[in-house]
Amino acid sequence: AQSVTQLGSHVSVSEGALVLLRCNYSSSVPPYLFWYVQYPNQGLQLLLKYTSAATLVKGINGFEAEFKKSETSFHLTKPSAHMSDAAEYFCAVSASTGGFKTIFGAGTRLFVKA
Amino acid sequence: DSGVTQTPKHLITATGQRVTLRCSPRSGDLSVYWYQQSLDQGLQFLIQYYNGEERAKGNILERFSAQQFPDLHSELNLSSLELGDSALYFCASSVSALGSYNEQFFGPGTRLTVL
């Protein structure tokens, strides 16, 4: 069965600083990996997804994530944080052994300080 | 706008009551998912339907049930409501239920308050 762990329930950065949100997954077969963002009072929105085509995946709003099989990680980064990036971020995994059921992490809330 | 619609947006009811939440998926999407989001439990997967058939079950209580109709809209029925059922209920849809095509598009949610 698949699982996903997001390290840090809260992350705080200054505006203009690097954003790094950590996600580690567990899967016995090649996984599909996703990052979603949830802004206050809204549903989740897909930021980016990894589907084995390229290990570095670029998403919307300047975010990107790198799939590292050796580290079983799929960390989300953005070079320069903006106030509008303040939201909750969810990492998710899906794989054939789980019937492609999508497993979501617990979420990381990002705070951006002026 | 994800293309997924949910009604109602807010629902306030009393303990012991029954409510129905409705979801219309994006045009062309065959899979519908239901999630419950609360402060203490986080985002919990409840159930998934694919083209009218139940495909996967998560942490769904026996008091809850769902169905997907021929026109692909879905309803989540919550009965014998308890205070702890107060939460945001999200519906999501995807083109398929397989592989990379199950990236999900979420609706705006229904906020249920049980008093």
Interface residues (C-beta under 8 A of the other chain):
Chain A: Y32 F34 Y36 Q42 G43 L44 Q45 L46 K49 T51 F90 S94 S96 G99 F100 K101 T102 I103 F104 A106 G107
Chain B: S2 V4 Y33 G42 L43 F45 Q48 R55 A56 G58 F90 A92 A97 L98 G99 S100 N102 E103 Q104 F105 F106 G107 P108 G109
